[in-house]
Amino acid sequence: MNRAVRLLKNKYFLVTIAFVIWMLFFDKNDLYSQFEQHQQLGKLEQERDFYSKETAKVSKDLDELSSNPQKLEKFAREKYLMKKANEDVFVIVKEQKKEE
């Protein structure tokens, strides 16, 4: 017990405890901020991976479209509903079932 009282009266111990408490809870880089930044970093890394995959996919499609005229025609017909002058285009839309 006497040792604990001496330890609590030691100014270096008190300053160290105050510094640790300040750094853990009150500093701009406290534990909560570090946790939030770590979560945001994970989210941004997932977005980076997603967009790099999408970029690779779009680049591949662009290469195919610029090198193959049949693919370009198919792409234009499917995505933009383009047609030749003597053709008719029918778009079939499936009706969604109403939930009751």
Backbone hydrogen bonds, N-H to C=O, Kabsch-Sander energy under -0.5 kcal/mol:
donor,donor_aa,acceptor,acceptor_aa,energy
5,V,1,M,-1.9
6,R,2,N,-2.1
7,L,3,R,-2.3
8,L,4,A,-2.2
9,K,5,V,-1.3
10,N,6,R,-0.7
10,N,7,L,-0.7
14,L,10,N,-2.1
15,V,11,K,-2.3
16,T,12,Y,-2.1
17,I,13,F,-2.5
18,A,14,L,-2.6
19,F,15,V,-2.4
20,V,16,T,-2.5
21,I,17,I,-2.5
22,W,18,A,-2.4
23,M,19,F,-2.6
24,L,20,V,-2.1
25,F,21,I,-2.1
26,F,21,I,-0.6
26,F,22,W,-1.6
27,D,22,W,-1.8
30,D,27,D,-1.2
31,L,24,L,-1.6
34,Q,30,D,-2.3
35,F,31,L,-2.4
36,E,32,Y,-2.5
37,Q,33,S,-2.5
38,H,34,Q,-2.1
39,Q,35,F,-2.2
40,Q,36,E,-2.5
41,L,37,Q,-2.2
42,G,38,H,-2.0
43,K,39,Q,-2.2
44,L,40,Q,-2.6
45,E,41,L,-2.2
46,Q,42,G,-1.9
47,E,43,K,-2.2
48,R,44,L,-2.5
49,D,45,E,-2.3
50,F,46,Q,-2.4
51,Y,47,E,-2.9
52,S,48,R,-2.2
53,K,49,D,-2.1
54,E,50,F,-2.5
55,T,51,Y,-2.4
56,A,52,S,-2.1
57,K,53,K,-2.3
58,V,54,E,-2.6
59,S,55,T,-2.4
60,K,56,A,-2.1
61,D,57,K,-2.3
62,L,58,V,-2.6
63,D,59,S,-2.3
64,E,60,K,-2.3
65,L,61,D,-2.7
66,S,62,L,-2.3
67,S,63,D,-1.2
68,N,64,E,-1.8
72,L,68,N,-1.8
73,E,69,P,-2.3
74,K,70,Q,-2.4
75,F,71,K,-2.7
76,A,72,L,-2.4
77,R,73,E,-2.3
78,E,74,K,-2.5
79,K,75,F,-2.7
80,Y,75,F,-0.6
80,Y,76,A,-1.3
81,L,77,R,-0.7
82,M,76,A,-1.6
87,E,84,K,-1.4
91,V,89,V,-0.5
92,I,90,F,-0.6
93,V,91,V,-0.6
94,K,92,I,-0.5
